[in-house]
Each structure stands twice: as C-alpha cells, then as structure tokens.
Amino acid sequence: MSLTIFREDGYQFFFFSREEPRMHVHVYCGNGEAKYWLEPETELAANYGLNRKELSDIERILGERKDEIIERWKQHHSDKR
C-alpha cells in the first residue's frame, strides 16, 4: 500500500507503507519512477525511465518541499508503532 504525500507538476510523491526504514520518497509520472534518499542528504537512489529534465524538476520540488516530506515521513512511521 502507498501513501501519496502530494502531487505537483505531473509528479506524484509517495511512500510505501512496508518498506525499508531509511528515510526516502518515491516519485512517479507517466514516463517512469524514481526513488530518492532524504537523509543524510537528498540523493537519487533509483531511476526507472525518467530523463535528466524530469529528474531535475523532481530535485527542484524536493528542495522546495523536503521539510514537508520529512514531517510526513515521521508522522506516517510513528503511526505504525
């Protein structure tokens, strides 16, 4: 099961409920999907079909909304304990 955090500029930012504990976010659009680590720094973990422009757009959004994503991660994972 996944939890959508928000959608922006055609990208869906989400978490999977049962996945590894290291803080990260998945991003989906019609062309593919990417996974980004959020700690210790934002870093591309995996890319499935997205081009450099799409990754650049995603990284800009992550830079603007990283605090919000981290807060949602903490809320979501504290609810499961």
Backbone bond lengths (Angstrom), bond angles and torsions (degrees), N, CA, C in turn:
res aa  C-N    CA-C-N  psi(-1)  N-CA   C-N-CA  omega(-1)  CA-C   N-CA-C  phi
1 M - - - 1.440 - - 1.535 108.21 -
2 S 1.324 116.29 144.87 1.457 120.29 179.86 1.526 110.41 -121.70
3 L 1.319 114.65 156.00 1.454 122.72 178.71 1.520 108.02 -120.44
4 T 1.328 116.60 113.77 1.460 120.25 176.78 1.522 109.15 -75.52
5 I 1.322 115.37 128.74 1.460 121.39 178.93 1.521 109.04 -86.64
6 F 1.344 115.97 -50.02 1.456 121.90 175.90 1.518 109.15 -167.20
7 R 1.310 115.31 168.35 1.464 123.15 173.45 1.521 107.10 -123.18
8 E 1.322 115.06 137.87 1.466 119.80 178.95 1.519 109.14 -152.71
9 D 1.333 116.04 133.94 1.470 123.02 175.94 1.524 112.89 51.13
10 G 1.329 117.44 35.94 1.464 121.67 177.80 1.520 114.60 85.96
11 Y 1.326 117.54 4.63 1.462 122.22 179.74 1.528 109.83 -109.70
12 Q 1.311 115.57 139.99 1.462 122.20 174.64 1.524 107.80 -106.45
13 F 1.316 116.71 124.20 1.462 122.99 178.68 1.527 107.11 -104.38
14 F 1.333 116.93 127.30 1.461 119.19 -173.69 1.525 112.44 -153.97
15 F 1.352 113.77 165.28 1.463 122.93 172.98 1.520 107.72 -116.13
16 F 1.320 115.94 154.27 1.457 121.44 165.53 1.520 106.78 -94.87
17 S 1.317 116.69 143.14 1.469 120.33 -176.57 1.516 113.33 -69.51
18 R 1.296 117.68 -37.94 1.470 119.97 -176.16 1.513 109.60 -119.15
19 E 1.298 114.80 86.53 1.456 119.50 -178.81 1.520 108.74 -145.94
20 E 1.299 116.03 -179.13 1.458 121.62 -175.78 1.527 112.60 -55.43
21 P 1.325 116.98 153.27 1.465 120.41 -174.35 1.526 115.59 -78.32
22 R 1.341 118.71 -17.75 1.466 119.38 179.40 1.529 109.43 -64.98
23 M 1.319 116.17 132.55 1.457 121.49 -174.73 1.531 111.27 -63.43
24 H 1.347 115.44 125.26 1.458 121.17 -178.95 1.518 109.76 -158.17
25 V 1.318 115.91 168.93 1.456 121.96 178.30 1.532 108.24 -138.81
26 H 1.318 115.42 145.72 1.460 122.22 174.17 1.526 108.06 -102.17
27 V 1.332 115.88 147.57 1.459 121.26 179.45 1.522 107.43 -133.84
28 Y 1.340 115.98 129.97 1.458 121.37 -177.15 1.519 110.07 -125.32
29 C 1.323 115.50 142.52 1.462 122.04 166.58 1.529 106.21 -144.44
30 G 1.305 117.88 177.76 1.453 121.37 -175.98 1.518 115.19 -59.86
31 N 1.322 117.80 -22.22 1.465 121.05 -177.75 1.522 114.15 -91.71
32 G 1.331 117.38 -13.54 1.452 118.53 -178.52 1.511 112.13 162.32
33 E 1.326 114.09 -159.65 1.454 120.71 -174.94 1.525 109.19 -147.18
34 A 1.335 114.74 152.18 1.468 120.72 175.92 1.518 108.53 -137.90
35 K 1.319 114.89 158.58 1.458 122.28 175.67 1.522 107.14 -127.28
36 Y 1.335 115.66 133.54 1.466 121.46 179.98 1.516 110.46 -123.68
37 W 1.327 115.90 131.70 1.461 120.95 167.79 1.519 107.06 -71.52
38 L 1.315 117.08 144.97 1.463 121.74 178.47 1.522 112.40 -106.64
39 E 1.320 117.24 -16.56 1.458 121.93 -179.89 1.517 109.48 -137.36
40 P 1.282 121.20 147.06 1.465 124.95 -0.52 1.528 112.39 -73.20
41 E 1.334 117.68 -21.71 1.462 122.68 174.58 1.518 108.01 -134.20
42 T 1.321 116.41 160.34 1.456 120.05 175.40 1.523 108.57 -68.57
43 E 1.332 115.50 125.85 1.465 120.57 -175.32 1.526 109.84 -150.02
44 L 1.312 116.74 135.66 1.455 121.22 176.88 1.524 109.23 -65.65
45 A 1.333 116.32 123.69 1.467 121.90 179.32 1.520 111.19 -98.41
46 A 1.343 117.04 -35.79 1.464 121.13 -178.66 1.521 109.01 -158.07
47 N 1.321 115.19 147.22 1.460 121.47 178.23 1.518 108.51 -136.04
48 Y 1.312 116.08 125.59 1.456 122.11 179.73 1.524 109.36 -121.81
49 G 1.338 115.84 80.09 1.458 120.79 171.37 1.512 118.15 96.99
50 L 1.311 119.48 -2.46 1.461 120.41 -178.92 1.525 110.56 -86.94
51 N 1.332 115.44 142.61 1.467 119.15 179.93 1.528 110.49 -87.66
52 R 1.324 115.82 174.65 1.464 121.55 -175.43 1.525 112.31 -60.41
53 K 1.336 118.51 -38.66 1.466 120.99 178.89 1.517 110.66 -64.63
54 E 1.323 117.17 -43.64 1.462 120.09 178.71 1.533 110.78 -62.60
55 L 1.317 116.66 -43.54 1.461 120.01 177.90 1.528 111.07 -62.64
56 S 1.319 116.72 -38.76 1.460 120.91 177.53 1.528 110.99 -64.26
57 D 1.338 116.74 -42.86 1.471 121.00 176.78 1.529 110.82 -60.36
58 I 1.324 116.31 -45.47 1.464 121.57 179.95 1.528 110.26 -61.97
59 E 1.319 116.52 -44.19 1.467 120.42 -178.75 1.523 111.42 -64.58
60 R 1.322 117.27 -34.72 1.473 120.60 175.45 1.526 109.88 -63.69
61 I 1.334 116.84 -46.78 1.464 121.13 179.43 1.530 110.28 -63.01
62 L 1.332 116.67 -43.25 1.466 119.69 177.85 1.520 111.11 -59.44
63 G 1.312 117.30 -40.54 1.458 120.66 178.12 1.516 112.31 -62.80
64 E 1.322 116.25 -37.48 1.463 121.13 -178.63 1.521 112.67 -76.51
65 R 1.349 116.99 -29.97 1.468 119.56 -170.59 1.529 113.78 -123.55
66 K 1.322 116.65 16.68 1.467 120.30 -176.36 1.523 112.15 -58.49
67 D 1.314 118.36 -43.27 1.465 120.84 -179.87 1.525 111.27 -58.86
68 E 1.325 116.40 -41.76 1.459 121.23 178.24 1.534 111.03 -63.13
69 I 1.325 116.66 -43.33 1.465 121.08 -179.79 1.527 110.24 -63.96
70 I 1.319 117.40 -44.21 1.462 121.19 179.70 1.531 110.59 -62.97
71 E 1.306 117.06 -42.01 1.465 120.55 178.14 1.530 110.83 -61.65
72 R 1.320 116.33 -43.42 1.475 119.71 178.28 1.524 110.98 -64.97
73 W 1.338 117.72 -38.15 1.474 121.28 176.67 1.532 109.77 -58.33
74 K 1.333 115.39 -49.23 1.461 120.05 -177.98 1.522 111.17 -62.24
75 Q 1.325 117.33 -41.97 1.465 121.22 177.84 1.528 110.60 -62.94
76 H 1.304 116.29 -47.48 1.464 121.48 -176.82 1.528 111.34 -63.73
77 H 1.300 116.78 -43.00 1.464 119.27 -176.63 1.532 112.85 -81.28
78 S 1.309 118.43 -23.37 1.476 119.28 174.02 1.523 110.48 -73.99
79 D 1.338 117.45 -28.10 1.472 121.81 178.13 1.524 111.76 -67.32
80 K 1.329 117.13 -24.55 1.471 121.10 -175.71 1.523 112.44 -85.28
81 R 1.325 118.39 -9.38 1.471 121.66 -176.88 1.507 112.37 -85.59
